[in-house]
Amino acid sequence: MIRLKYRGALPLAREFGERLGDALRDVGPASHDREAIPLVVPVPLAPSRLASRGFNQAWELARVAARRAHLPASVGMLHRERTTLAQRRLSRDARQRNLRDVFTASERIEGRHVVLIDDVMTTGATCDAAAAALKRAGAVHVLAAVVLRTPPSAHSIN
């Protein structure tokens, strides 16, 4: 993931996005009711980080996964209100404080199920904060789907 995230190795997004898509194929209901079909949403980057990287790795994964799983996706559903400190070296508590009220949804999504896509989960603080914003917008269920989960020994939890 480091090669994708920091070195722009976009072919990795296709490989991992397809794997996520395969895992998500059974997430959708048998019904074709629009509200019942999960919406795939990437964790957004702050505009300054997006500008410096040139891409959002979560969106690169989400668009491939959504296509593979035949689910709708929205790159603009969730927004980051401000640039935050990099989470990499922060404790769990510091991560939660860092992300307080940072995400907002661009529209109401009453009754929708959402699949939130991110590249790596460490403490879950980013997914928790993003899911809370989606639920405030009316989502009834948010499933976090990530490519990698760092083991507890790899980060500090205070």
C-alpha positions in Angstrom: 0.0 0.0 0.0 2.9 2.4 0.6 3.9 2.1 -3.1 0.3 3.0 -4.1 -0.2 5.7 -1.5 3.1 7.5 -1.6 4.7 6.5 -4.9 1.7 6.5 -7.2 1.8 2.8 -8.2 -1.7 2.9 -9.5 -1.7 -0.6 -11.0 -1.8 -1.8 -7.4 -5.2 -0.1 -7.0 -6.6 -2.2 -9.8 -5.3 -5.4 -8.2 -6.5 -4.6 -4.7 -9.7 -3.0 -5.9 -10.7 -6.1 -7.8 -10.1 -8.2 -4.6 -12.3 -5.8 -2.6 -14.9 -5.9 -5.4 -14.9 -9.7 -5.2 -15.4 -9.6 -1.5 -18.3 -7.1 -1.9 -20.3 -9.1 -4.5 -22.5 -10.6 -1.8 -23.0 -7.4 0.1 -25.9 -6.1 -2.1 -29.5 -7.4 -1.7 -31.4 -9.5 -4.2 -33.8 -6.6 -4.6 -33.2 -3.9 -7.2 -34.6 -1.2 -5.0 -32.2 1.8 -5.2 -32.1 2.4 -1.5 -31.3 -1.3 -0.8 -28.3 -1.3 -3.1 -25.1 -0.3 -1.2 -23.4 2.9 -2.3 -19.6 2.7 -2.4 -17.9 5.8 -0.9 -14.1 6.4 -0.5 -12.6 8.1 2.4 -11.7 11.5 1.1 -8.4 13.2 1.2 -7.9 16.9 2.2 -7.6 19.1 -0.9 -4.0 19.9 -0.2 -3.1 16.1 0.1 -5.0 15.4 -3.1 -3.2 18.2 -4.9 0.2 16.9 -3.8 -0.4 13.2 -4.5 -2.5 13.8 -7.6 -5.0 11.0 -6.7 -6.9 9.6 -3.8 -5.9 6.0 -3.2 -9.2 5.2 -1.6 -11.1 6.4 -4.7 -8.8 4.4 -6.9 -9.7 1.3 -4.9 -13.4 2.2 -4.6 -14.0 2.8 -8.3 -12.5 -0.5 -9.2 -14.2 -2.4 -6.4 -17.6 -0.8 -7.3 -17.3 -1.7 -10.9 -16.3 -5.3 -10.1 -19.1 -5.7 -7.6 -21.7 -4.0 -9.9 -22.4 -1.3 -7.2 -22.8 2.4 -7.6 -20.0 4.6 -6.3 -19.7 8.3 -5.4 -16.5 10.1 -5.1 -18.2 13.3 -3.9 -20.5 11.9 -1.2 -18.1 12.5 1.6 -15.9 15.6 2.1 -13.0 16.4 4.4 -13.7 19.8 6.0 -10.1 20.5 6.9 -6.5 19.2 6.6 -5.6 17.1 9.6 -2.3 16.0 11.0 -1.0 12.8 9.4 -2.4 9.9 11.4 0.7 7.6 11.0 2.4 8.3 14.3 -0.6 9.4 16.4 -2.0 7.4 19.3 -5.6 6.1 19.1 -6.8 9.0 21.3 -4.9 11.6 19.3 -6.3 10.1 16.0 -9.9 10.4 17.3 -9.3 14.1 18.4 -7.6 14.8 15.1 -10.6 13.6 13.1 -13.4 15.1 15.3 -16.0 16.7 12.9 -13.6 16.5 9.9 -16.0 14.6 7.6 -19.4 15.8 6.2 -21.7 14.3 3.6 -22.6 16.3 0.6 -26.3 15.2 0.5 -28.9 13.3 2.5 -28.8 9.5 2.0 -31.8 8.5 4.0 -32.1 4.7 4.4 -29.0 3.9 2.3 -26.5 1.2 3.0 -22.9 2.4 2.4 -19.6 0.6 1.8 -16.8 2.9 3.0 -13.5 2.2 1.3 -10.1 3.0 2.6 -6.6 1.6 2.0 -5.3 0.8 5.5 -7.0 0.6 8.9 -4.9 1.0 12.0 -7.1 2.0 15.0 -10.3 2.5 13.0 -10.5 6.2 13.9 -10.8 7.4 10.3 -13.5 4.8 9.4 -15.4 5.7 12.6 -15.3 9.4 11.9 -16.3 8.9 8.2 -19.1 6.4 9.2 -20.5 8.9 11.7 -20.8 11.6 9.0 -22.5 9.2 6.7 -24.9 8.2 9.5 -25.6 11.8 10.3 -26.6 12.1 6.6 -29.1 9.3 7.0 -27.2 6.1 6.2 -28.7 3.2 8.1 -25.7 1.0 7.8 -22.0 1.6 7.0 -19.6 -1.3 6.2 -15.9 -0.4 6.2 -13.9 -2.3 3.6 -10.1 -1.9 3.7 -7.2 -3.5 1.9 -4.9 -3.8 4.9 -5.4 -3.9 8.6 -2.3 -3.2 10.6 -1.8 -5.5 13.6 -2.2 -4.0 17.0 1.5 -4.3 17.8 2.3 -2.1 14.8 0.7 1.0 16.4 0.4 2.7 19.7 -3.0 2.5 21.5 -3.2 4.7 24.5 
